[in-house]
Amino acid sequence: MVQHFGVIGFPVGHSLSPWIHQQFFQKSGIQGTYRKIAIAPDRFAQEITQLLSGDMHGFNVTVPYKEAIIPFFG
């Protein structure tokens, strides 16, 4: 089973997280994807709700959403 992960933030174009995690997946034999997910501030709540109800297995959170994500897991 392929597991799907990502990093969310705005902007995320500079992030090395996908490369780092793909290296880990390959070396450990995990079938996984890891992608950059840019979420515009005015779409944050809607996008997080969709991600949480979708097929994502997990994601990292970077600026500017490190605090804004907390209510979604409270």
All heavy atoms as a GROMACS GRO file, in nm:
protein
  591
    1MET      N    1   0.084  -0.118   0.000
    1MET     CA    2   0.000   0.000   0.000
    1MET      C    3   0.088   0.125   0.000
    1MET      O    4   0.181   0.136   0.080
    1MET     CB    5  -0.090   0.000   0.124
    1MET     CG    6  -0.168   0.129   0.138
    1MET     SD    7  -0.282   0.136   0.278
    1MET     CE    8  -0.170   0.173   0.410
    2VAL      N    9   0.059   0.216  -0.089
    2VAL     CA   10   0.133   0.342  -0.096
    2VAL      C   11   0.075   0.438   0.008
    2VAL      O   12  -0.047   0.455   0.016
    2VAL     CB   13   0.124   0.404  -0.237
    2VAL    CG1   14   0.194   0.538  -0.240
    2VAL    CG2   15   0.184   0.310  -0.340
    3GLN      N   16   0.163   0.497   0.087
    3GLN     CA   17   0.122   0.595   0.186
    3GLN      C   18   0.156   0.734   0.134
    3GLN      O   19   0.261   0.754   0.073
    3GLN     CB   20   0.193   0.568   0.318
    3GLN     CG   21   0.159   0.433   0.376
    3GLN     CD   22   0.230   0.409   0.508
    3GLN    OE1   23   0.262   0.501   0.581
    3GLN    NE2   24   0.256   0.283   0.537
    4HIS      N   25   0.069   0.831   0.162
    4HIS     CA   26   0.086   0.966   0.110
    4HIS      C   27   0.111   1.066   0.224
    4HIS      O   28   0.035   1.070   0.321
    4HIS     CB   29  -0.038   1.008   0.031
    4HIS     CG   30  -0.070   0.914  -0.080
    4HIS    ND1   31   0.004   0.910  -0.197
    4HIS    CD2   32  -0.165   0.820  -0.092
    4HIS    CE1   33  -0.046   0.817  -0.276
    4HIS    NE2   34  -0.148   0.761  -0.215
    5PHE      N   35   0.217   1.144   0.208
    5PHE     CA   36   0.258   1.243   0.307
    5PHE      C   37   0.290   1.374   0.238
    5PHE      O   38   0.303   1.379   0.116
    5PHE     CB   39   0.382   1.194   0.383
    5PHE     CG   40   0.364   1.064   0.453
    5PHE    CD1   41   0.395   0.945   0.390
    5PHE    CD2   42   0.316   1.060   0.582
    5PHE    CE1   43   0.379   0.823   0.455
    5PHE    CE2   44   0.298   0.938   0.649
    5PHE     CZ   45   0.330   0.820   0.584
    6GLY      N   46   0.307   1.479   0.315
    6GLY     CA   47   0.344   1.606   0.256
    6GLY      C   48   0.382   1.709   0.360
    6GLY      O   49   0.374   1.686   0.480
    7VAL      N   50   0.425   1.823   0.310
    7VAL     CA   51   0.455   1.938   0.395
    7VAL      C   52   0.359   2.049   0.351
    7VAL      O   53   0.345   2.076   0.233
    7VAL     CB   54   0.602   1.983   0.385
    7VAL    CG1   55   0.644   2.016   0.244
    7VAL    CG2   56   0.630   2.100   0.479
    8ILE      N   57   0.291   2.110   0.450
    8ILE     CA   58   0.200   2.220   0.418
    8ILE      C   59   0.256   2.350   0.470
    8ILE      O   60   0.322   2.355   0.575
    8ILE     CB   61   0.058   2.197   0.474
    8ILE    CG1   62   0.058   2.192   0.626
    8ILE    CG2   63  -0.004   2.072   0.415
    8ILE    CD1   64  -0.079   2.197   0.687
    9GLY      N   65   0.234   2.455   0.396
    9GLY     CA   66   0.281   2.588   0.434
    9GLY      C   67   0.254   2.684   0.322
    9GLY      O   68   0.187   2.652   0.224
   10PHE      N   69   0.309   2.805   0.336
   10PHE     CA   70   0.294   2.905   0.231
   10PHE      C   71   0.402   3.010   0.249
   10PHE      O   72   0.397   3.086   0.346
   10PHE     CB   73   0.155   2.969   0.237
   10PHE     CG   74   0.123   3.052   0.116
   10PHE    CD1   75   0.083   2.990  -0.001
   10PHE    CD2   76   0.133   3.189   0.119
   10PHE    CE1   77   0.052   3.066  -0.112
   10PHE    CE2   78   0.102   3.266   0.008
   10PHE     CZ   79   0.062   3.203  -0.107
   11PRO      N   80   0.500   3.009   0.163
   11PRO     CA   81   0.522   2.921   0.048
   11PRO      C   82   0.596   2.794   0.090
   11PRO      O   83   0.650   2.786   0.201
   11PRO     CB   84   0.611   3.006  -0.042
   11PRO     CG   85   0.692   3.090   0.053
   11PRO     CD   86   0.599   3.118   0.170
   12VAL      N   87   0.599   2.695   0.006
   12VAL     CA   88   0.673   2.572   0.033
   12VAL      C   89   0.764   2.532  -0.082
   12VAL      O   90   0.828   2.426  -0.078
   12VAL     CB   91   0.580   2.453   0.068
   12VAL    CG1   92   0.514   2.472   0.200
   12VAL    CG2   93   0.478   2.429  -0.041
   13GLY      N   94   0.771   2.614  -0.184
   13GLY     CA   95   0.852   2.583  -0.302
   13GLY      C   96   0.998   2.555  -0.271
   13GLY      O   97   1.062   2.476  -0.339
   14HIS      N   98   1.050   2.614  -0.167
   14HIS     CA   99   1.191   2.600  -0.130
   14HIS      C  100   1.219   2.476  -0.043
   14HIS      O  101   1.334   2.442  -0.019
   14HIS     CB  102   1.233   2.724  -0.052
   14HIS     CG  103   1.160   2.738   0.078
   14HIS    ND1  104   1.029   2.784   0.083
   14HIS    CD2  105   1.195   2.708   0.203
   14HIS    CE1  106   0.989   2.783   0.210
   14HIS    NE2  107   1.088   2.737   0.284
   15SER      N  108   1.115   2.409   0.002
   15SER     CA  109   1.131   2.300   0.099
   15SER      C  110   1.208   2.182   0.041
   15SER      O  111   1.183   2.137  -0.071
   15SER     CB  112   0.994   2.252   0.146
   15SER     OG  113   1.007   2.143   0.233
   16LEU      N  114   1.298   2.129   0.121
   16LEU     CA  115   1.371   2.007   0.086
   16LEU      C  116   1.304   1.882   0.142
   16LEU      O  117   1.351   1.770   0.120
   16LEU     CB  118   1.515   2.015   0.138
   16LEU     CG  119   1.602   2.125   0.077
   16LEU    CD1  120   1.740   2.126   0.142
   16LEU    CD2  121   1.614   2.108  -0.073
   17SER      N  122   1.194   1.899   0.214
   17SER     CA  123   1.127   1.786   0.278
   17SER      C  124   1.092   1.673   0.181
   17SER      O  125   1.115   1.556   0.214
   17SER     CB  126   1.003   1.832   0.352
   17SER     OG  127   1.037   1.906   0.466
   18PRO      N  128   1.036   1.701   0.064
   18PRO     CA  129   1.005   1.588  -0.026
   18PRO      C  130   1.129   1.507  -0.064
   18PRO      O  131   1.125   1.384  -0.063
   18PRO     CB  132   0.944   1.656  -0.148
   18PRO     CG  133   0.883   1.780  -0.093
   18PRO     CD  134   0.982   1.826   0.012
   19TRP      N  135   1.238   1.573  -0.095
   19TRP     CA  136   1.360   1.501  -0.131
   19TRP      C  137   1.410   1.417  -0.014
   19TRP      O  138   1.444   1.299  -0.030
   19TRP     CB  139   1.468   1.599  -0.176
   19TRP     CG  140   1.593   1.528  -0.219
   19TRP    CD1  141   1.618   1.474  -0.340
   19TRP    CD2  142   1.707   1.500  -0.138
   19TRP    NE1  143   1.741   1.414  -0.341
   19TRP    CE2  144   1.799   1.429  -0.216
   19TRP    CE3  145   1.741   1.529  -0.006
   19TRP    CZ2  146   1.920   1.385  -0.168
   19TRP    CZ3  147   1.863   1.486   0.043
   19TRP    CH2  148   1.951   1.415  -0.039
   20ILE      N  149   1.414   1.476   0.104
   20ILE     CA  150   1.461   1.406   0.224
   20ILE      C  151   1.376   1.282   0.251
   20ILE      O  152   1.427   1.172   0.274
   20ILE     CB  153   1.462   1.499   0.346
   20ILE    CG1  154   1.568   1.608   0.328
   20ILE    CG2  155   1.482   1.422   0.475
   20ILE    CD1  156   1.556   1.723   0.427
   21HIS      N  157   1.244   1.299   0.249
   21HIS     CA  158   1.156   1.188   0.279
   21HIS      C  159   1.158   1.081   0.171
   21HIS      O  160   1.149   0.961   0.202
   21HIS     CB  161   1.014   1.239   0.305
   21HIS     CG  162   1.001   1.306   0.438
   21HIS    ND1  163   1.036   1.437   0.459
   21HIS    CD2  164   0.962   1.258   0.557
   21HIS    CE1  165   1.017   1.468   0.585
   21HIS    NE2  166   0.972   1.361   0.648
   22GLN      N  167   1.170   1.119   0.045
   22GLN     CA  168   1.180   1.019  -0.061
   22GLN      C  169   1.305   0.934  -0.044
   22GLN      O  170   1.303   0.813  -0.069
   22GLN     CB  171   1.176   1.084  -0.199
   22GLN     CG  172   1.041   1.135  -0.241
   22GLN     CD  173   0.932   1.029  -0.247
   22GLN    OE1  174   0.818   1.057  -0.213
   22GLN    NE2  175   0.962   0.910  -0.288
   23GLN      N  176   1.415   0.995  -0.002
   23GLN     CA  177   1.538   0.919   0.025
   23GLN      C  178   1.514   0.818   0.135
   23GLN      O  179   1.555   0.702   0.126
   23GLN     CB  180   1.653   1.013   0.064
   23GLN     CG  181   1.692   1.114  -0.043
   23GLN     CD  182   1.732   1.047  -0.173
   23GLN    OE1  183   1.816   0.959  -0.174
   23GLN    NE2  184   1.670   1.089  -0.282
   24PHE      N  185   1.448   0.860   0.240
   24PHE     CA  186   1.415   0.770   0.351
   24PHE      C  187   1.325   0.656   0.304
   24PHE      O  188   1.349   0.539   0.337
   24PHE     CB  189   1.348   0.847   0.465
   24PHE     CG  190   1.291   0.758   0.571
   24PHE    CD1  191   1.375   0.696   0.663
   24PHE    CD2  192   1.155   0.735   0.578
   24PHE    CE1  193   1.324   0.612   0.760
   24PHE    CE2  194   1.103   0.651   0.675
   24PHE     CZ  195   1.188   0.590   0.767
   25PHE      N  196   1.221   0.688   0.228
   25PHE     CA  197   1.130   0.585   0.178
   25PHE      C  198   1.207   0.480   0.097
   25PHE      O  199   1.189   0.360   0.116
   25PHE     CB  200   1.020   0.644   0.090
   25PHE     CG  201   0.921   0.732   0.162
   25PHE    CD1  202   0.849   0.827   0.091
   25PHE    CD2  203   0.898   0.721   0.298
   25PHE    CE1  204   0.756   0.909   0.154
   25PHE    CE2  205   0.807   0.802   0.363
   25PHE     CZ  206   0.736   0.897   0.291
   26GLN      N  207   1.294   0.525   0.007
   26GLN     CA  208   1.370   0.432  -0.077
   26GLN      C  209   1.461   0.343   0.005
   26GLN      O  210   1.468   0.223  -0.017
   26GLN     CB  211   1.450   0.509  -0.180
   26GLN     CG  212   1.366   0.571  -0.289
   26GLN     CD  213   1.447   0.656  -0.385
   26GLN    OE1  214   1.568   0.672  -0.370
   26GLN    NE2  215   1.380   0.715  -0.483
   27LYS      N  216   1.532   0.401   0.100
   27LYS     CA  217   1.627   0.324   0.180
   27LYS      C  218   1.560   0.228   0.277
   27LYS      O  219   1.617   0.126   0.314
   27LYS     CB  220   1.721   0.418   0.254
   27LYS     CG  221   1.814   0.492   0.160
   27LYS     CD  222   1.910   0.582   0.235
   27LYS     CE  223   1.986   0.675   0.150
   27LYS     NZ  224   2.067   0.632   0.048
   28SER      N  225   1.439   0.260   0.320
   28SER     CA  226   1.370   0.176   0.417
   28SER      C  227   1.268   0.083   0.352
   28SER      O  228   1.205   0.002   0.422
   28SER     CB  229   1.301   0.262   0.522
   28SER     OG  230   1.203   0.343   0.462
   29GLY      N  231   1.249   0.095   0.221
   29GLY     CA  232   1.155   0.006   0.153
   29GLY      C  233   1.009   0.045   0.169
   29GLY      O  234   0.920  -0.035   0.140
   30ILE      N  235   0.982   0.164   0.215
   30ILE     CA  236   0.844   0.211   0.232
   30ILE      C  237   0.791   0.260   0.098
   30ILE      O  238   0.859   0.334   0.027
   30ILE     CB  239   0.837   0.325   0.336
   30ILE    CG1  240   0.875   0.270   0.474
   30ILE    CG2  241   0.700   0.391   0.338
   30ILE    CD1  242   0.887   0.377   0.581
   31GLN      N  243   0.672   0.218   0.063
   31GLN     CA  244   0.607   0.269  -0.057
   31GLN      C  245   0.532   0.396  -0.017
   31GLN      O  246   0.426   0.390   0.045
   31GLN     CB  247   0.509   0.167  -0.113
   31GLN     CG  248   0.576   0.046  -0.171
   31GLN     CD  249   0.474  -0.048  -0.234
   31GLN    OE1  250   0.355  -0.041  -0.208
   31GLN    NE2  251   0.523  -0.136  -0.320
   32GLY      N  252   0.592   0.510  -0.049
   32GLY     CA  253   0.530   0.634  -0.008
   32GLY      C  254   0.558   0.748  -0.103
   32GLY      O  255   0.653   0.745  -0.180
   33THR      N  256   0.472   0.847  -0.096
   33THR     CA  257   0.492   0.971  -0.168
   33THR      C  258   0.497   1.084  -0.067
   33THR      O  259   0.440   1.074   0.042
   33THR     CB  260   0.377   1.000  -0.267
   33THR    OG1  261   0.256   1.020  -0.195
   33THR    CG2  262   0.361   0.886  -0.366
   34TYR      N  263   0.567   1.190  -0.102
   34TYR     CA  264   0.577   1.306  -0.014
   34TYR      C  265   0.580   1.428  -0.104
   34TYR      O  266   0.666   1.439  -0.192
   34TYR     CB  267   0.705   1.298   0.069
   34TYR     CG  268   0.708   1.397   0.182
   34TYR    CD1  269   0.677   1.357   0.311
   34TYR    CD2  270   0.738   1.530   0.160
   34TYR    CE1  271   0.678   1.448   0.415
   34TYR    CE2  272   0.738   1.621   0.262
   34TYR     CZ  273   0.709   1.580   0.390
   34TYR     OH  274   0.709   1.670   0.492
   35ARG      N  275   0.485   1.518  -0.085
   35ARG     CA  276   0.475   1.632  -0.176
   35ARG      C  277   0.463   1.764  -0.101
   35ARG      O  278   0.430   1.766   0.018
   35ARG     CB  279   0.356   1.615  -0.269
   35ARG     CG  280   0.222   1.610  -0.199
   35ARG     CD  281   0.110   1.572  -0.296
   35ARG     NE  282  -0.015   1.557  -0.227
   35ARG     CZ  283  -0.117   1.642  -0.235
   35ARG    NH1  284  -0.107   1.749  -0.311
   35ARG    NH2  285  -0.228   1.621  -0.169
   36LYS      N  286   0.490   1.870  -0.173
   36LYS     CA  287   0.474   2.005  -0.121
   36LYS      C  288   0.328   2.046  -0.142
   36LYS      O  289   0.275   2.029  -0.252
   36LYS     CB  290   0.564   2.103  -0.196
   36LYS     CG  291   0.711   2.071  -0.184
   36LYS     CD  292   0.791   2.164  -0.274
   36LYS     CE  293   0.936   2.119  -0.280
   36LYS     NZ  294   1.015   2.204  -0.370
   37ILE      N  295   0.267   2.100  -0.038
   37ILE     CA  296   0.128   2.144  -0.047
   37ILE      C  297   0.121   2.290  -0.004
   37ILE      O  298   0.124   2.321   0.115
   37ILE     CB  299   0.036   2.057   0.041
   37ILE    CG1  300   0.053   1.909   0.007
   37ILE    CG2  301  -0.109   2.102   0.028
   37ILE    CD1  302  -0.008   1.813   0.108
   38ALA      N  303   0.116   2.379  -0.101
   38ALA     CA  304   0.106   2.522  -0.073
   38ALA      C  305  -0.040   2.557  -0.049
   38ALA      O  306  -0.126   2.526  -0.132
   38ALA     CB  307   0.161   2.603  -0.189
   39ILE      N  308  -0.068   2.619   0.064
   39ILE     CA  309  -0.204   2.658   0.097
   39ILE      C  310  -0.206   2.809   0.121
   39ILE      O  311  -0.142   2.859   0.214
   39ILE     CB  312  -0.254   2.584   0.223
   39ILE    CG1  313  -0.250   2.434   0.202
   39ILE    CG2  314  -0.395   2.632   0.258
   39ILE    CD1  315  -0.288   2.353   0.325
   40ALA      N  316  -0.281   2.879   0.038
   40ALA     CA  317  -0.294   3.023   0.056
   40ALA      C  318  -0.366   3.052   0.188
   40ALA      O  319  -0.457   2.977   0.226
   40ALA     CB  320  -0.372   3.083  -0.061
   41PRO      N  321  -0.328   3.157   0.257
   41PRO     CA  322  -0.388   3.187   0.388
   41PRO      C  323  -0.541   3.196   0.386
   41PRO      O  324  -0.605   3.150   0.481
   41PRO     CB  325  -0.325   3.322   0.425
   41PRO     CG  326  -0.194   3.319   0.356
   41PRO     CD  327  -0.218   3.249   0.225
   42ASP      N  328  -0.599   3.249   0.282
   42ASP     CA  329  -0.744   3.262   0.278
   42ASP      C  330  -0.815   3.129   0.251
   42ASP      O  331  -0.937   3.122   0.255
   42ASP     CB  332  -0.787   3.367   0.176
   42ASP     CG  333  -0.747   3.332   0.034
   42ASP    OD1  334  -0.650   3.257   0.014
   42ASP    OD2  335  -0.814   3.380  -0.059
   43ARG      N  336  -0.740   3.022   0.225
   43ARG     CA  337  -0.797   2.889   0.198
   43ARG      C  338  -0.757   2.786   0.303
   43ARG      O  339  -0.788   2.668   0.289
   43ARG     CB  340  -0.748   2.839   0.061
   43ARG     CG  341  -0.785   2.925  -0.056
   43ARG     CD  342  -0.915   2.891  -0.125
   43ARG     NE  343  -0.928   2.747  -0.145
   43ARG     CZ  344  -1.044   2.683  -0.129
   43ARG    NH1  345  -1.152   2.747  -0.095
   43ARG    NH2  346  -1.051   2.554  -0.149
   44PHE      N  347  -0.691   2.830   0.409
   44PHE     CA  348  -0.634   2.736   0.506
   44PHE      C  349  -0.737   2.640   0.564
   44PHE      O  350  -0.720   2.518   0.558
   44PHE     CB  351  -0.561   2.811   0.618
   44PHE     CG  352  -0.499   2.719   0.718
   44PHE    CD1  353  -0.385   2.648   0.686
   44PHE    CD2  354  -0.556   2.701   0.843
   44PHE    CE1  355  -0.327   2.560   0.777
   44PHE    CE2  356  -0.498   2.614   0.935
   44PHE     CZ  357  -0.385   2.544   0.903
   45ALA      N  358  -0.844   2.690   0.623
   45ALA     CA  359  -0.943   2.603   0.688
   45ALA      C  360  -1.003   2.502   0.591
   45ALA      O  361  -1.016   2.384   0.624
   45ALA     CB  362  -1.053   2.687   0.753
   46GLN      N  363  -1.039   2.549   0.471
   46GLN     CA  364  -1.099   2.458   0.373
   46GLN      C  365  -1.001   2.350   0.328
   46GLN      O  366  -1.036   2.232   0.317
   46GLN     CB  367  -1.147   2.536   0.249
   46GLN     CG  368  -1.254   2.637   0.277
   46GLN     CD  369  -1.198   2.775   0.313
   46GLN    OE1  370  -1.083   2.792   0.351
   46GLN    NE2  371  -1.282   2.876   0.302
   47GLU      N  372  -0.876   2.391   0.302
   47GLU     CA  373  -0.776   2.295   0.254
   47GLU      C  374  -0.740   2.192   0.362
   47GLU      O  375  -0.726   2.073   0.331
   47GLU     CB  376  -0.650   2.368   0.208
   47GLU     CG  377  -0.673   2.459   0.089
   47GLU     CD  378  -0.688   2.385  -0.041
   47GLU    OE1  379  -0.642   2.270  -0.053
   47GLU    OE2  380  -0.748   2.444  -0.134
   48ILE      N  381  -0.726   2.236   0.486
   48ILE     CA  382  -0.695   2.142   0.594
   48ILE      C  383  -0.808   2.043   0.613
   48ILE      O  384  -0.785   1.923   0.630
   48ILE     CB  385  -0.665   2.218   0.726
   48ILE    CG1  386  -0.533   2.292   0.713
   48ILE    CG2  387  -0.662   2.122   0.845
   48ILE    CD1  388  -0.413   2.205   0.682
   49THR      N  389  -0.930   2.090   0.609
   49THR     CA  390  -1.045   2.001   0.622
   49THR      C  391  -1.043   1.895   0.513
   49THR      O  392  -1.066   1.776   0.539
   49THR     CB  393  -1.176   2.083   0.617
   49THR    OG1  394  -1.174   2.178   0.725
   49THR    CG2  395  -1.297   1.994   0.632
   50GLN      N  396  -1.013   1.935   0.390
   50GLN     CA  397  -1.006   1.838   0.280
   50GLN      C  398  -0.891   1.740   0.300
   50GLN      O  399  -0.907   1.620   0.276
   50GLN     CB  400  -0.989   1.911   0.147
   50GLN     CG  401  -1.115   1.978   0.099
   50GLN     CD  402  -1.095   2.049  -0.034
   50GLN    OE1  403  -0.986   2.095  -0.065
   50GLN    NE2  404  -1.201   2.057  -0.112
   51LEU      N  405  -0.775   1.789   0.342
   51LEU     CA  406  -0.661   1.700   0.364
   51LEU      C  407  -0.691   1.597   0.472
   51LEU      O  408  -0.657   1.479   0.458
   51LEU     CB  409  -0.536   1.780   0.402
   51LEU     CG  410  -0.468   1.855   0.291
   51LEU    CD1  411  -0.358   1.946   0.348
   51LEU    CD2  412  -0.408   1.759   0.189
   52LEU      N  413  -0.754   1.641   0.580
   52LEU     CA  414  -0.784   1.550   0.691
   52LEU      C  415  -0.889   1.446   0.654
   52LEU      O  416  -0.891   1.338   0.712
   52LEU     CB  417  -0.829   1.630   0.813
   52LEU     CG  418  -0.721   1.716   0.878
   52LEU    CD1  419  -0.780   1.802   0.989
   52LEU    CD2  420  -0.608   1.629   0.931
   53SER      N  421  -0.974   1.476   0.559
   53SER     CA  422  -1.076   1.378   0.519
   53SER      C  423  -1.033   1.298   0.396
   53SER      O  424  -1.107   1.210   0.351
   53SER     CB  425  -1.209   1.449   0.491
   53SER     OG  426  -1.197   1.534   0.379
   54GLY      N  427  -0.915   1.326   0.344
   54GLY     CA  428  -0.867   1.258   0.224
   54GLY      C  429  -0.781   1.137   0.254
   54GLY      O  430  -0.791   1.076   0.360
   55ASP      N  431  -0.693   1.106   0.161
   55ASP     CA  432  -0.611   0.985   0.171
   55ASP      C  433  -0.470   1.011   0.223
   55ASP      O  434  -0.383   0.925   0.211
   55ASP     CB  435  -0.605   0.913   0.037
   55ASP     CG  436  -0.532   0.993  -0.071
   55ASP    OD1  437  -0.507   1.113  -0.050
   55ASP    OD2  438  -0.500   0.934  -0.175
   56MET      N  439  -0.447   1.127   0.283
   56MET     CA  440  -0.315   1.157   0.339
   56MET      C  441  -0.292   1.075   0.466
   56MET      O  442  -0.383   1.058   0.547
   56MET     CB  443  -0.304   1.306   0.374
   56MET     CG  444  -0.313   1.401   0.258
   56MET     SD  445  -0.169   1.401   0.152
   56MET     CE  446  -0.045   1.468   0.258
   57HIS      N  447  -0.170   1.026   0.482
   57HIS     CA  448  -0.135   0.952   0.602
   57HIS      C  449  -0.067   1.040   0.706
   57HIS      O  450  -0.050   1.001   0.821
   57HIS     CB  451  -0.045   0.834   0.566
   57HIS     CG  452  -0.118   0.730   0.487
   57HIS    ND1  453  -0.126   0.732   0.350
   57HIS    CD2  454  -0.189   0.623   0.527
   57HIS    CE1  455  -0.198   0.629   0.308
   57HIS    NE2  456  -0.237   0.562   0.414
   58GLY      N  457  -0.025   1.158   0.663
   58GLY     CA  458   0.036   1.252   0.756
   58GLY      C  459   0.101   1.367   0.681
   58GLY      O  460   0.122   1.360   0.561
   59PHE      N  461   0.129   1.473   0.755
   59PHE     CA  462   0.198   1.586   0.696
   59PHE      C  463   0.271   1.666   0.802
   59PHE      O  464   0.237   1.663   0.919
   59PHE     CB  465   0.103   1.677   0.615
   59PHE     CG  466  -0.024   1.715   0.685
   59PHE    CD1  467  -0.028   1.822   0.772
   59PHE    CD2  468  -0.141   1.645   0.662
   59PHE    CE1  469  -0.146   1.858   0.836
   59PHE    CE2  470  -0.259   1.679   0.724
   59PHE     CZ  471  -0.261   1.787   0.812
   60ASN      N  472   0.374   1.734   0.757
   60ASN     CA  473   0.448   1.827   0.840
   60ASN      C  474   0.386   1.965   0.819
   60ASN      O  475   0.335   1.993   0.712
   60ASN     CB  476   0.595   1.834   0.798
   60ASN     CG  477   0.666   1.704   0.817
   60ASN    OD1  478   0.615   1.598   0.784
   60ASN    ND2  479   0.786   1.711   0.866
   61VAL      N  480   0.399   2.051   0.917
   61VAL     CA  481   0.343   2.185   0.909
   61VAL      C  482   0.456   2.286   0.926
   61VAL      O  483   0.533   2.277   1.022
   61VAL     CB  484   0.236   2.207   1.017
   61VAL    CG1  485   0.176   2.346   1.007
   61VAL    CG2  486   0.127   2.101   1.007
   62THR      N  487   0.464   2.380   0.834
   62THR     CA  488   0.565   2.484   0.843
   62THR      C  489   0.496   2.621   0.838
   62THR      O  490   0.373   2.629   0.836
   62THR     CB  491   0.672   2.467   0.732
   62THR    OG1  492   0.780   2.554   0.760
   62THR    CG2  493   0.617   2.492   0.594
   63VAL      N  494   0.576   2.726   0.839
   63VAL     CA  495   0.521   2.862   0.844
   63VAL      C  496   0.429   2.887   0.725
   63VAL      O  497   0.451   2.832   0.618
   63VAL     CB  498   0.633   2.967   0.847
   63VAL    CG1  499   0.712   2.956   0.976
   63VAL    CG2  500   0.724   2.958   0.728
   64PRO      N  501   0.326   2.960   0.747
   64PRO     CA  502   0.286   3.032   0.868
   64PRO      C  503   0.181   2.958   0.951
   64PRO      O  504   0.108   3.020   1.029
   64PRO     CB  505   0.225   3.160   0.811
   64PRO     CG  506   0.157   3.113   0.686
   64PRO     CD  507   0.246   3.005   0.631
   65TYR      N  508   0.172   2.826   0.939
   65TYR     CA  509   0.059   2.752   0.996
   65TYR      C  510   0.089   2.670   1.122
   65TYR      O  511   0.005   2.593   1.165
   65TYR     CB  512  -0.002   2.662   0.890
   65TYR     CG  513  -0.046   2.738   0.768
   65TYR    CD1  514  -0.004   2.700   0.642
   65TYR    CD2  515  -0.126   2.849   0.779
   65TYR    CE1  516  -0.044   2.770   0.529
   65TYR    CE2  517  -0.166   2.920   0.668
   65TYR     CZ  518  -0.125   2.881   0.543
   65TYR     OH  519  -0.165   2.951   0.434
   66LYS      N  520   0.205   2.686   1.183
   66LYS     CA  521   0.241   2.605   1.298
   66LYS      C  522   0.141   2.619   1.414
   66LYS      O  523   0.115   2.522   1.484
   66LYS     CB  524   0.383   2.634   1.343
   66LYS     CG  525   0.485   2.580   1.246
   66LYS     CD  526   0.624   2.593   1.302
   66LYS     CE  527   0.726   2.533   1.212
   66LYS     NZ  528   0.736   2.390   1.219
   67GLU      N  529   0.085   2.736   1.432
   67GLU     CA  530  -0.014   2.756   1.537
   67GLU      C  531  -0.156   2.740   1.484
   67GLU      O  532  -0.244   2.690   1.556
   67GLU     CB  533   0.004   2.892   1.603
   67GLU     CG  534   0.132   2.902   1.684
   67GLU     CD  535   0.149   3.037   1.752
   67GLU    OE1  536   0.056   3.119   1.749
   67GLU    OE2  537   0.258   3.059   1.807
   68ALA      N  538  -0.181   2.780   1.362
   68ALA     CA  539  -0.316   2.774   1.305
   68ALA      C  540  -0.368   2.631   1.294
   68ALA      O  541  -0.490   2.609   1.291
   68ALA     CB  542  -0.318   2.841   1.168
   69ILE      N  543  -0.280   2.532   1.289
   69ILE     CA  544  -0.322   2.393   1.275
   69ILE      C  545  -0.377   2.334   1.405
   69ILE      O  546  -0.456   2.240   1.403
   69ILE     CB  547  -0.202   2.308   1.222
   69ILE    CG1  548  -0.249   2.171   1.174
   69ILE    CG2  549  -0.096   2.290   1.327
   69ILE    CD1  550  -0.318   2.172   1.043
   70ILE      N  551  -0.339   2.390   1.518
   70ILE     CA  552  -0.374   2.332   1.648
   70ILE      C  553  -0.522   2.307   1.668
   70ILE      O  554  -0.560   2.198   1.711
   70ILE     CB  555  -0.314   2.420   1.762
   70ILE    CG1  556  -0.161   2.411   1.756
   70ILE    CG2  557  -0.366   2.374   1.898
   70ILE    CD1  558  -0.090   2.511   1.846
   71PRO      N  559  -0.611   2.402   1.637
   71PRO     CA  560  -0.755   2.375   1.660
   71PRO      C  561  -0.810   2.255   1.582
   71PRO      O  562  -0.911   2.196   1.621
   71PRO     CB  563  -0.823   2.504   1.613
   71PRO     CG  564  -0.719   2.609   1.622
   71PRO     CD  565  -0.589   2.539   1.591
   72PHE      N  566  -0.745   2.215   1.477
   72PHE     CA  567  -0.794   2.102   1.398
   72PHE      C  568  -0.764   1.967   1.463
   72PHE      O  569  -0.812   1.864   1.418
   72PHE     CB  570  -0.736   2.108   1.256
   72PHE     CG  571  -0.787   2.224   1.176
   72PHE    CD1  572  -0.722   2.347   1.182
   72PHE    CD2  573  -0.901   2.211   1.100
   72PHE    CE1  574  -0.771   2.455   1.110
   72PHE    CE2  575  -0.951   2.320   1.028
   72PHE     CZ  576  -0.886   2.441   1.034
   73PHE      N  577  -0.682   1.968   1.567
   73PHE     CA  578  -0.647   1.844   1.637
   73PHE      C  579  -0.682   1.851   1.785
   73PHE      O  580  -0.634   1.770   1.863
   73PHE     CB  581  -0.497   1.816   1.620
   73PHE     CG  582  -0.463   1.781   1.478
   73PHE    CD1  583  -0.419   1.879   1.390
   73PHE    CD2  584  -0.479   1.653   1.432
   73PHE    CE1  585  -0.390   1.848   1.259
   73PHE    CE2  586  -0.450   1.620   1.300
   73PHE     CZ  587  -0.405   1.718   1.214
   74GLY      N  588  -0.761   1.947   1.824
   74GLY     CA  589  -0.796   1.967   1.966
   74GLY      C  590  -0.910   1.886   2.005
   74GLY      O  591  -0.944   1.803   2.065
   0.00000   0.00000   0.00000
